Amino acid sequence: MKPDGRFQKLPKHFWANVRTISQHLGYTVRAAGEIKVPTIPEIAQALQDLELNTKHVVSGDGKPTGFGRLLEAYFQHRGKVLNTFVEARLMDAEQAKLKFESLRRRLCPKCPLPMNKQKGKKKAPAFLTGITNMLIEANAVGMDCCYDPRELTTVTRNGVPVRTLARRVDGAFPSTTNPIAVWELKEYYYTTTFGSRVANGVYETLLDGMELEELRENDGIDIKHYLMLDARYTWWDCGRSYLCRVIDMLHMGYVDEVLFGREIFDRLPVLVKGWVQTARNRK
């Protein structure tokens, strides 16, 4: 999923309003199993409840301001894409396993296909990671790719380090030094609750995105940053509020695209071919 252009490059205070209002009103309608979409009156009431100013949202005669209409439009967009697009594309463990095995039989990959970190009956291949690796290998034939970085991502200029990210990413193309693209993988097929480990995964991606934004704005170096996530029970049944945060993060510019579940099969090959062309143009 790409960000909607209407909500890109908005000032930070717009997102402060989004977060404040979402936190107060809640992200979901639990009884309906859907994402909550606040209306202008609800937005204004939330700010009043918090003893905050409402003049930037509604004018003196009660009509929405341009800023208020933009907030309402964003909440409508976030709810629509999650309720109608994302939910339908999230897979459970059995569905992901079938896709993984089908792809492995067809491609006969040489790339790493790691196991998950579970034990006992839950121990299995890391399906989303394996699918990602196989699709990249199949569409970047003959090119290097760091499928399992064991070092921090570093950007250099004239052989001198310019930036080194604070944490390791889950993959980098073609390497962790001056990459064209980096990505994060968040698959939780056998997780039974939405715990701190899953929440921390969202914040880790946010940290990477903030560092890459700073690099882009101050040094003009653009590294594409992607998030791939899956597991219907964890993300949709337990963690819909964090999916809202992911959509916010996408529009804030901290990730270039988010691939949700089955979306990876159509979209990742297109992205990889773009990375390959960029790599060839560098030479």
FIDRENNU-287960 format. One record per residue (C-alpha): x, y, z; residue number from 1. Coordinates in steps of 0.05 Angstrom, whole numbers, plus 5000, padded with zeros to 4 digits. Layout:
N
+------+------+------+-----+
:    X :    Y :    Z : seq :
+------+------+------+-----+
:    X :    Y :    Z : NUM :
...
+------+------+------+-----+
END
This chain:
283
+------+------+------+-----+
:    X :    Y :    Z : seq :
+------+------+------+-----+
: 5000 : 5000 : 5000 :   1 :
: 5025 : 5069 : 4981 :   2 :
: 5006 : 5132 : 5019 :   3 :
: 4948 : 5175 : 4995 :   4 :
: 4978 : 5238 : 4966 :   5 :
: 4926 : 5282 : 5001 :   6 :
: 4958 : 5266 : 5068 :   7 :
: 5032 : 5268 : 5051 :   8 :
: 5080 : 5322 : 5073 :   9 :
: 5031 : 5350 : 5124 :  10 :
: 5058 : 5389 : 5183 :  11 :
: 5075 : 5352 : 5247 :  12 :
: 5019 : 5385 : 5285 :  13 :
: 4969 : 5351 : 5239 :  14 :
: 4994 : 5284 : 5264 :  15 :
: 4994 : 5309 : 5336 :  16 :
: 4919 : 5321 : 5327 :  17 :
: 4909 : 5252 : 5295 :  18 :
: 4944 : 5217 : 5353 :  19 :
: 4911 : 5258 : 5408 :  20 :
: 4841 : 5249 : 5380 :  21 :
: 4852 : 5175 : 5365 :  22 :
: 4878 : 5162 : 5435 :  23 :
: 4819 : 5196 : 5468 :  24 :
: 4763 : 5168 : 5424 :  25 :
: 4795 : 5100 : 5413 :  26 :
: 4818 : 5069 : 5348 :  27 :
: 4765 : 5016 : 5341 :  28 :
: 4691 : 5000 : 5348 :  29 :
: 4699 : 4935 : 5384 :  30 :
: 4627 : 4912 : 5379 :  31 :
: 4629 : 4919 : 5303 :  32 :
: 4701 : 4895 : 5295 :  33 :
: 4718 : 4957 : 5254 :  34 :
: 4763 : 5017 : 5254 :  35 :
: 4731 : 5079 : 5286 :  36 :
: 4720 : 5138 : 5239 :  37 :
: 4708 : 5202 : 5281 :  38 :
: 4662 : 5256 : 5254 :  39 :
: 4674 : 5331 : 5260 :  40 :
: 4628 : 5336 : 5322 :  41 :
: 4665 : 5278 : 5354 :  42 :
: 4732 : 5308 : 5338 :  43 :
: 4712 : 5375 : 5368 :  44 :
: 4682 : 5341 : 5429 :  45 :
: 4746 : 5301 : 5440 :  46 :
: 4787 : 5365 : 5441 :  47 :
: 4738 : 5397 : 5489 :  48 :
: 4741 : 5337 : 5535 :  49 :
: 4816 : 5345 : 5537 :  50 :
: 4808 : 5420 : 5551 :  51 :
: 4842 : 5437 : 5485 :  52 :
: 4825 : 5490 : 5434 :  53 :
: 4775 : 5472 : 5379 :  54 :
: 4781 : 5535 : 5336 :  55 :
: 4828 : 5501 : 5287 :  56 :
: 4775 : 5447 : 5275 :  57 :
: 4709 : 5485 : 5278 :  58 :
: 4697 : 5560 : 5268 :  59 :
: 4655 : 5604 : 5314 :  60 :
: 4591 : 5586 : 5278 :  61 :
: 4605 : 5512 : 5286 :  62 :
: 4625 : 5498 : 5214 :  63 :
: 4688 : 5456 : 5201 :  64 :
: 4751 : 5492 : 5181 :  65 :
: 4796 : 5469 : 5125 :  66 :
: 4840 : 5435 : 5177 :  67 :
: 4780 : 5402 : 5208 :  68 :
: 4756 : 5375 : 5141 :  69 :
: 4826 : 5349 : 5127 :  70 :
: 4826 : 5312 : 5194 :  71 :
: 4758 : 5282 : 5180 :  72 :
: 4780 : 5261 : 5110 :  73 :
: 4842 : 5227 : 5138 :  74 :
: 4802 : 5189 : 5190 :  75 :
: 4754 : 5166 : 5135 :  76 :
: 4812 : 5144 : 5091 :  77 :
: 4847 : 5107 : 5148 :  78 :
: 4783 : 5071 : 5166 :  79 :
: 4766 : 5053 : 5094 :  80 :
: 4834 : 5023 : 5075 :  81 :
: 4837 : 4982 : 5139 :  82 :
: 4765 : 4959 : 5138 :  83 :
: 4761 : 4943 : 5064 :  84 :
: 4832 : 4931 : 5039 :  85 :
: 4878 : 4909 : 5095 :  86 :
: 4832 : 4861 : 5131 :  87 :
: 4819 : 4820 : 5068 :  88 :
: 4893 : 4811 : 5054 :  89 :
: 4918 : 4787 : 5122 :  90 :
: 4932 : 4712 : 5125 :  91 :
: 4931 : 4662 : 5181 :  92 :
: 4987 : 4611 : 5192 :  93 :
: 4956 : 4557 : 5149 :  94 :
: 4943 : 4604 : 5090 :  95 :
: 5014 : 4631 : 5095 :  96 :
: 5042 : 4561 : 5098 :  97 :
: 5006 : 4540 : 5034 :  98 :
: 5032 : 4602 : 4998 :  99 :
: 5102 : 4591 : 5023 : 100 :
: 5105 : 4518 : 5003 : 101 :
: 5075 : 4532 : 4934 : 102 :
: 5127 : 4586 : 4921 : 103 :
: 5184 : 4542 : 4945 : 104 :
: 5163 : 4485 : 4899 : 105 :
: 5157 : 4532 : 4839 : 106 :
: 5221 : 4573 : 4849 : 107 :
: 5269 : 4522 : 4881 : 108 :
: 5303 : 4580 : 4918 : 109 :
: 5375 : 4585 : 4941 : 110 :
: 5362 : 4644 : 4987 : 111 :
: 5356 : 4634 : 5062 : 112 :
: 5290 : 4607 : 5088 : 113 :
: 5296 : 4616 : 5163 : 114 :
: 5254 : 4584 : 5217 : 115 :
: 5212 : 4624 : 5265 : 116 :
: 5232 : 4632 : 5338 : 117 :
: 5176 : 4589 : 5366 : 118 :
: 5184 : 4522 : 5400 : 119 :
: 5149 : 4455 : 5398 : 120 :
: 5088 : 4450 : 5353 : 121 :
: 5093 : 4523 : 5334 : 122 :
: 5163 : 4517 : 5306 : 123 :
: 5159 : 4526 : 5230 : 124 :
: 5190 : 4565 : 5174 : 125 :
: 5183 : 4640 : 5181 : 126 :
: 5132 : 4642 : 5125 : 127 :
: 5130 : 4717 : 5109 : 128 :
: 5206 : 4723 : 5113 : 129 :
: 5215 : 4663 : 5067 : 130 :
: 5163 : 4689 : 5018 : 131 :
: 5197 : 4757 : 5017 : 132 :
: 5266 : 4727 : 5006 : 133 :
: 5241 : 4681 : 4950 : 134 :
: 5206 : 4737 : 4913 : 135 :
: 5266 : 4783 : 4918 : 136 :
: 5313 : 4728 : 4893 : 137 :
: 5267 : 4711 : 4835 : 138 :
: 5262 : 4784 : 4812 : 139 :
: 5333 : 4807 : 4825 : 140 :
: 5367 : 4751 : 4786 : 141 :
: 5443 : 4754 : 4792 : 142 :
: 5444 : 4813 : 4840 : 143 :
: 5468 : 4814 : 4911 : 144 :
: 5419 : 4820 : 4969 : 145 :
: 5430 : 4819 : 5044 : 146 :
: 5373 : 4775 : 5068 : 147 :
: 5396 : 4771 : 5140 : 148 :
: 5437 : 4832 : 5161 : 149 :
: 5484 : 4819 : 5219 : 150 :
: 5508 : 4890 : 5220 : 151 :
: 5481 : 4961 : 5223 : 152 :
: 5461 : 4998 : 5160 : 153 :
: 5514 : 5049 : 5141 : 154 :
: 5512 : 5105 : 5091 : 155 :
: 5579 : 5132 : 5066 : 156 :
: 5604 : 5189 : 5022 : 157 :
: 5673 : 5186 : 4991 : 158 :
: 5689 : 5126 : 5035 : 159 :
: 5671 : 5163 : 5099 : 160 :
: 5610 : 5143 : 5142 : 161 :
: 5555 : 5194 : 5139 : 162 :
: 5501 : 5158 : 5180 : 163 :
: 5495 : 5090 : 5214 : 164 :
: 5426 : 5069 : 5236 : 165 :
: 5414 : 5053 : 5309 : 166 :
: 5388 : 4982 : 5298 : 167 :
: 5393 : 4925 : 5248 : 168 :
: 5340 : 4920 : 5194 : 169 :
: 5311 : 4854 : 5170 : 170 :
: 5337 : 4860 : 5099 : 171 :
: 5376 : 4907 : 5053 : 172 :
: 5386 : 4912 : 4978 : 173 :
: 5438 : 4903 : 4953 : 174 :
: 5476 : 4908 : 5020 : 175 :
: 5475 : 4943 : 5086 : 176 :
: 5526 : 4994 : 5061 : 177 :
: 5493 : 5048 : 5019 : 178 :
: 5430 : 5007 : 5007 : 179 :
: 5377 : 5025 : 4956 : 180 :
: 5323 : 4994 : 5000 : 181 :
: 5315 : 4966 : 5070 : 182 :
: 5256 : 4930 : 5100 : 183 :
: 5224 : 4905 : 5164 : 184 :
: 5185 : 4841 : 5171 : 185 :
: 5132 : 4834 : 5225 : 186 :
: 5100 : 4764 : 5223 : 187 :
: 5066 : 4737 : 5284 : 188 :
: 5027 : 4676 : 5260 : 189 :
: 5031 : 4637 : 5325 : 190 :
: 5025 : 4694 : 5374 : 191 :
: 4963 : 4688 : 5417 : 192 :
: 4960 : 4759 : 5444 : 193 :
: 4982 : 4829 : 5421 : 194 :
: 5039 : 4837 : 5471 : 195 :
: 5095 : 4887 : 5481 : 196 :
: 5139 : 4850 : 5431 : 197 :
: 5091 : 4863 : 5375 : 198 :
: 5080 : 4936 : 5396 : 199 :
: 5155 : 4946 : 5399 : 200 :
: 5160 : 4922 : 5327 : 201 :
: 5118 : 4981 : 5305 : 202 :
: 5161 : 5030 : 5344 : 203 :
: 5225 : 5000 : 5317 : 204 :
: 5201 : 5014 : 5246 : 205 :
: 5183 : 5084 : 5267 : 206 :
: 5253 : 5095 : 5294 : 207 :
: 5285 : 5071 : 5229 : 208 :
: 5238 : 5117 : 5190 : 209 :
: 5255 : 5178 : 5232 : 210 :
: 5330 : 5166 : 5221 : 211 :
: 5320 : 5157 : 5146 : 212 :
: 5278 : 5220 : 5143 : 213 :
: 5333 : 5259 : 5177 : 214 :
: 5384 : 5231 : 5128 : 215 :
: 5340 : 5250 : 5069 : 216 :
: 5325 : 5320 : 5093 : 217 :
: 5396 : 5339 : 5115 : 218 :
: 5440 : 5301 : 5066 : 219 :
: 5394 : 5289 : 5007 : 220 :
: 5404 : 5214 : 5010 : 221 :
: 5341 : 5174 : 4998 : 222 :
: 5338 : 5101 : 5020 : 223 :
: 5272 : 5066 : 5008 : 224 :
: 5241 : 5038 : 5071 : 225 :
: 5188 : 4983 : 5070 : 226 :
: 5147 : 4946 : 5122 : 227 :
: 5118 : 4877 : 5108 : 228 :
: 5070 : 4849 : 5160 : 229 :
: 5022 : 4791 : 5168 : 230 :
: 4981 : 4748 : 5215 : 231 :
: 4907 : 4762 : 5217 : 232 :
: 4893 : 4743 : 5289 : 233 :
: 4950 : 4784 : 5317 : 234 :
: 4942 : 4846 : 5274 : 235 :
: 4867 : 4849 : 5262 : 236 :
: 4834 : 4811 : 5319 : 237 :
: 4881 : 4837 : 5372 : 238 :
: 4920 : 4896 : 5344 : 239 :
: 4875 : 4939 : 5300 : 240 :
: 4897 : 5002 : 5338 : 241 :
: 4968 : 4988 : 5318 : 242 :
: 4947 : 4980 : 5245 : 243 :
: 4921 : 5051 : 5251 : 244 :
: 4989 : 5072 : 5276 : 245 :
: 5021 : 5037 : 5216 : 246 :
: 4976 : 5076 : 5168 : 247 :
: 4994 : 5140 : 5205 : 248 :
: 5068 : 5123 : 5199 : 249 :
: 5060 : 5110 : 5125 : 250 :
: 5030 : 5179 : 5113 : 251 :
: 5079 : 5213 : 5158 : 252 :
: 5133 : 5190 : 5109 : 253 :
: 5169 : 5142 : 5156 : 254 :
: 5158 : 5083 : 5109 : 255 :
: 5151 : 5086 : 5033 : 256 :
: 5102 : 5029 : 5029 : 257 :
: 5070 : 4977 : 5074 : 258 :
: 5055 : 4908 : 5045 : 259 :
: 4999 : 4873 : 5082 : 260 :
: 4995 : 4797 : 5077 : 261 :
: 4976 : 4774 : 5007 : 262 :
: 4993 : 4842 : 4978 : 263 :
: 5066 : 4821 : 4977 : 264 :
: 5055 : 4773 : 4919 : 265 :
: 5034 : 4826 : 4870 : 266 :
: 5072 : 4887 : 4896 : 267 :
: 5140 : 4862 : 4918 : 268 :
: 5162 : 4838 : 4849 : 269 :
: 5147 : 4907 : 4820 : 270 :
: 5187 : 4941 : 4875 : 271 :
: 5246 : 4894 : 4867 : 272 :
: 5250 : 4908 : 4792 : 273 :
: 5253 : 4982 : 4809 : 274 :
: 5310 : 4970 : 4858 : 275 :
: 5347 : 4930 : 4804 : 276 :
: 5340 : 4987 : 4754 : 277 :
: 5366 : 5037 : 4806 : 278 :
: 5426 : 4992 : 4820 : 279 :
: 5442 : 4988 : 4746 : 280 :
: 5437 : 5063 : 4739 : 281 :
: 5488 : 5072 : 4795 : 282 :
: 5541 : 5035 : 4756 : 283 :
+------+------+------+-----+
END
